[in-house]
């Protein structure tokens, strides 16, 4: 009988810890993100420094139509799912590539279901994007 009481107490304690940690995450999510602009033209990624190409044009190019490519880099990968989630959460600005390529599930809405479509595509569950809500390729349903 003592084992059951101990197991129950541990379970309740774990639930309380999870609830408190989620409260801290929600309160931290409301804080604004500070960005720092580097004037030297260097980009920083995970502690590495590379200099930017000085021959690049300063004007942004028009995004290419590739369903699921919401960060505009020309490929559909897990970074697109992350960019989509950050945009939905309001932590990243809506870009032209997001507007053009964000509807991965053909329901006419931009929501977390579209992120799931990108994740399924990256995991090779879906062979193509966009898909319908029930998982069919939209070109089969709507040619």
LOVO-252621 format. One record per residue (C-alpha): residue in three letters; x, y, z; residue number from 1. Coordinates in steps of 0.25 Angstrom, whole numbers, plus 5000, padded with zeros to 4 digits. Example, Ala and Ser with C-alpha at 12.3 -4.5 7.8 and 13.67 -1.06 7.14 Angstrom:
@code ala px 5049 py 4982 pz 5031 pos 1
@code ser px 5055 py 4996 pz 5029 pos 2
! end
This chain:
@code unk px 5000 py 5000 pz 5000 pos 1
@code unk px 5011 py 5009 pz 5003 pos 2
@code unk px 5017 py 5008 pz 4989 pos 3
@code unk px 5004 py 5013 pz 4983 pos 4
@code unk px 5003 py 5025 pz 4992 pos 5
@code unk px 5018 py 5028 pz 4988 pos 6
@code unk px 5015 py 5026 pz 4973 pos 7
@code unk px 5003 py 5035 pz 4974 pos 8
@code unk px 5011 py 5046 pz 4982 pos 9
@code unk px 5022 py 5046 pz 4971 pos 10
@code unk px 5012 py 5047 pz 4960 pos 11
@code unk px 5005 py 5059 pz 4966 pos 12
@code unk px 5019 py 5065 pz 4969 pos 13
@code unk px 5023 py 5063 pz 4954 pos 14
@code unk px 5010 py 5069 pz 4949 pos 15
@code unk px 5012 py 5081 pz 4958 pos 16
@code unk px 5026 py 5083 pz 4953 pos 17
@code unk px 5021 py 5082 pz 4938 pos 18
@code unk px 5010 py 5092 pz 4941 pos 19
@code unk px 5020 py 5102 pz 4947 pos 20
@code unk px 5030 py 5100 pz 4936 pos 21
@code unk px 5020 py 5103 pz 4925 pos 22
@code unk px 5016 py 5115 pz 4933 pos 23
@code unk px 5030 py 5120 pz 4932 pos 24
@code unk px 5031 py 5117 pz 4917 pos 25
@code unk px 5018 py 5125 pz 4914 pos 26
@code unk px 5022 py 5137 pz 4922 pos 27
@code unk px 5036 py 5137 pz 4915 pos 28
@code unk px 5029 py 5136 pz 4902 pos 29
@code unk px 5023 py 5149 pz 4904 pos 30
@code unk px 5036 py 5156 pz 4905 pos 31
@code unk px 5041 py 5164 pz 4893 pos 32
@code unk px 5053 py 5158 pz 4885 pos 33
@code unk px 5065 py 5168 pz 4884 pos 34
@code unk px 5072 py 5168 pz 4871 pos 35
@code unk px 5085 py 5173 pz 4868 pos 36
@code unk px 5090 py 5178 pz 4855 pos 37
@code unk px 5104 py 5177 pz 4851 pos 38
@code unk px 5110 py 5188 pz 4843 pos 39
@code unk px 5122 py 5181 pz 4838 pos 40
@code unk px 5115 py 5171 pz 4829 pos 41
@code unk px 5119 py 5159 pz 4837 pos 42
@code unk px 5108 py 5148 pz 4840 pos 43
@code unk px 5109 py 5140 pz 4853 pos 44
@code unk px 5104 py 5126 pz 4853 pos 45
@code unk px 5107 py 5117 pz 4865 pos 46
@code unk px 5120 py 5124 pz 4869 pos 47
@code unk px 5126 py 5124 pz 4855 pos 48
@code unk px 5129 py 5137 pz 4847 pos 49
@code unk px 5128 py 5138 pz 4832 pos 50
@code unk px 5129 py 5151 pz 4824 pos 51
@code unk px 5117 py 5155 pz 4815 pos 52
@code unk px 5119 py 5155 pz 4800 pos 53
@code unk px 5120 py 5169 pz 4796 pos 54
@code unk px 5116 py 5167 pz 4782 pos 55
@code unk px 5102 py 5164 pz 4786 pos 56
@code unk px 5091 py 5173 pz 4783 pos 57
@code unk px 5084 py 5181 pz 4795 pos 58
@code unk px 5070 py 5179 pz 4788 pos 59
@code unk px 5063 py 5167 pz 4793 pos 60
@code unk px 5059 py 5158 pz 4781 pos 61
@code unk px 5045 py 5154 pz 4779 pos 62
@code unk px 5042 py 5140 pz 4785 pos 63
@code unk px 5040 py 5128 pz 4777 pos 64
@code unk px 5027 py 5120 pz 4777 pos 65
@code unk px 5031 py 5107 pz 4784 pos 66
@code unk px 5020 py 5103 pz 4794 pos 67
@code unk px 5026 py 5101 pz 4808 pos 68
@code unk px 5038 py 5110 pz 4806 pos 69
@code unk px 5034 py 5120 pz 4816 pos 70
@code unk px 5048 py 5126 pz 4819 pos 71
@code unk px 5051 py 5128 pz 4804 pos 72
@code unk px 5064 py 5120 pz 4803 pos 73
@code unk px 5059 py 5111 pz 4791 pos 74
@code unk px 5058 py 5098 pz 4799 pos 75
@code unk px 5047 py 5092 pz 4808 pos 76
@code unk px 5054 py 5088 pz 4821 pos 77
@code unk px 5052 py 5088 pz 4836 pos 78
@code unk px 5056 py 5103 pz 4836 pos 79
@code unk px 5043 py 5106 pz 4829 pos 80
@code unk px 5035 py 5099 pz 4839 pos 81
@code unk px 5042 py 5107 pz 4850 pos 82
@code unk px 5041 py 5120 pz 4842 pos 83
@code unk px 5026 py 5117 pz 4841 pos 84
@code unk px 5024 py 5115 pz 4855 pos 85
@code unk px 5031 py 5128 pz 4859 pos 86
@code unk px 5023 py 5136 pz 4849 pos 87
@code unk px 5010 py 5130 pz 4855 pos 88
@code unk px 5015 py 5133 pz 4869 pos 89
@code unk px 5018 py 5147 pz 4865 pos 90
@code unk px 5032 py 5146 pz 4868 pos 91
@code unk px 5036 py 5148 pz 4853 pos 92
@code unk px 5031 py 5157 pz 4843 pos 93
@code unk px 5022 py 5152 pz 4832 pos 94
@code unk px 5030 py 5152 pz 4819 pos 95
@code unk px 5027 py 5151 pz 4804 pos 96
@code unk px 5031 py 5137 pz 4804 pos 97
@code unk px 5022 py 5133 pz 4815 pos 98
@code unk px 5010 py 5140 pz 4808 pos 99
@code unk px 5014 py 5133 pz 4795 pos 100
@code unk px 5018 py 5119 pz 4800 pos 101
@code unk px 5011 py 5118 pz 4813 pos 102
@code unk px 4998 py 5110 pz 4809 pos 103
@code unk px 5004 py 5096 pz 4810 pos 104
@code unk px 4990 py 5090 pz 4813 pos 105
@code unk px 4979 py 5095 pz 4804 pos 106
@code unk px 4969 py 5100 pz 4814 pos 107
@code unk px 4971 py 5114 pz 4811 pos 108
@code unk px 4977 py 5117 pz 4825 pos 109
@code unk px 4991 py 5119 pz 4830 pos 110
@code unk px 4992 py 5112 pz 4843 pos 111
@code unk px 4999 py 5100 pz 4851 pos 112
@code unk px 4993 py 5090 pz 4841 pos 113
@code unk px 5002 py 5096 pz 4830 pos 114
@code unk px 5014 py 5094 pz 4839 pos 115
@code unk px 5010 py 5080 pz 4841 pos 116
@code unk px 5010 py 5078 pz 4825 pos 117
@code unk px 5024 py 5084 pz 4824 pos 118
@code unk px 5029 py 5074 pz 4835 pos 119
@code unk px 5022 py 5062 pz 4828 pos 120
@code unk px 5029 py 5067 pz 4815 pos 121
@code unk px 5042 py 5068 pz 4822 pos 122
@code unk px 5040 py 5054 pz 4828 pos 123
@code unk px 5037 py 5049 pz 4814 pos 124
@code unk px 5022 py 5045 pz 4818 pos 125
@code unk px 5017 py 5054 pz 4808 pos 126
@code unk px 5024 py 5054 pz 4794 pos 127
@code unk px 5019 py 5067 pz 4789 pos 128
@code unk px 5013 py 5080 pz 4795 pos 129
@code unk px 5002 py 5085 pz 4795 pos 130
@code unk px 4992 py 5074 pz 4801 pos 131
@code unk px 4978 py 5074 pz 4805 pos 132
@code unk px 4973 py 5074 pz 4819 pos 133
@code unk px 4971 py 5059 pz 4818 pos 134
@code unk px 4985 py 5056 pz 4812 pos 135
@code unk px 4983 py 5055 pz 4797 pos 136
@code unk px 4992 py 5063 pz 4788 pos 137
@code unk px 4984 py 5075 pz 4784 pos 138
@code unk px 4987 py 5073 pz 4769 pos 139
@code unk px 4980 py 5060 pz 4769 pos 140
@code unk px 4967 py 5066 pz 4775 pos 141
@code unk px 4968 py 5080 pz 4768 pos 142
@code unk px 4976 py 5079 pz 4755 pos 143
! end
